[in-house]
Amino acid sequence: MKNPAEYLENHVFEARRPRKELQPVVAYTDAVQAIEQALADAEKYKYLLMRALRRHADDMRPAQPVPAPVGTTPVLPLYPAFEEREQVA
């Protein structure tokens, strides 16, 4: 990830204020462009970080066994057996 100064390094020029030494200056449009680029990079890194955190959480979660059914509810077939359908038809 870039540090903040790297987004502006190509856009900085030096200007002299009256009776003062040279000072670094950035044009407004260049500053806005650098901020937009930094925000886009931050969004990309945020996505990558969240994806890595989800993967890590999935890896750390212990495998949970399927709980045994409670009670003695009979399991009935949803459709009649093949032989029964032939007899009905």
C-alpha angles and dihedrals in degrees: 000000000000123000116237095259092058092065090060103034094102094046102050120104131170125248131184119227116208111286093353135098126262116293130191113253132188125197116240094241091049091050092050091049091050091050092050091050091049091050091049090051091047090052090051092049091046090055092048092047093049091049091051091048091051091050091048092049090050091050093049095048110099117234108260118215118232108261117242114250114264116232130006103282109164116236111228124192115255092222128031117260118271094253092051091053091054091052093050094050 
